[in-house]
């Protein structure tokens, strides 16, 4: 969070007077010395507001398995690879997620066993000259506790994705994909290694599709890092972002010192038919949680700065929060089709407020010079908003034809 700095204006005025000594026969007055010009010390310039759109930051689409980067100003090379070993097959019982297409034998209906090749995930760090610094190898069983053993067993090994070197956290961060072949069922694992290859952190990161949070594993300048499952802080224990009996909808930084988390309370409940076979599955919200705050502005210490109720997110193949960031007002806007907009000021996200559609004015041309226009979409609806530069909460809007 950036604080405004008020300048101090210092005025220094020096006036000097001197008298010429008189002669014995005549006393002559010497005119006083002219005062020095006023000396003005320029007021410190207040830093420009941080206008980074933190909510829209994302991983680069292109990842590489051969990267050169700097550690303490020296170049290093990182090479990543993964291989499957079908000569050594792994076998494990599934909890029902993995189907018979990957069954170990024809008795799948009875023993629920699935099979897959052994897998190796290799990380090699060298100096620019090729001198080995660290060689690390993971095997599939290393991931059983964080991604579901049955999914790990049937997965096709893929190289980890390098997220960066973070000295404040102690090392190199990676994002590992593990999933059922030919499906959108799977998850990402986050892990952090020091330069000797020691695992400093390994935990569940995010899902592929169903249940995927609106989140990317990204750092903040002060050394914090969102893994989507946790908030890592230098010198402090990780802060879990998941809640029991809830899905994490969104976890993203709002500034270099705050983050936003949003949850959908409840869980899937399976109902069985008269024979005890699964018949349907539906999301059920615990009693008393329907109106509880589910969105939280936190500082990097995990302290709650603000909370509110927000139900504007979409859930299809993962969650998505429709949002816009307006640079001119330094404000985030979250759209809720049923209610209106939730505002989060960039300089102080804790000062959040809701502006309902009924509090807005229907837009009638022309646009005013003091207004900023922006668009937001959710499902099949598209809106055109006009916000006052100096009063981001003063809004006009109209619904327009959706793109496409």
PyMOL commands that set and color helices and strands:
alter all, ss='L'
color gray80, all
select helices_A, chain A and resi 54-56+100-102+108-111+140-147+149-154+357-359
alter helices_A, ss='H'
color red, helices_A
select strands_A, chain A and resi 10-12+39-41+66-71+74-93+113-127+132-139+161-166+171-179+186-193+199-207+218-219+225-226+230-233+236-240+246-253+258-265+267-272+278-284+295-299+304-308+314-315+319-320+323-326+331-336+340-345+353-356+361-362+371-378+381-388+395-400
alter strands_A, ss='S'
color yellow, strands_A
deselect
rebuild
show_as cartoon
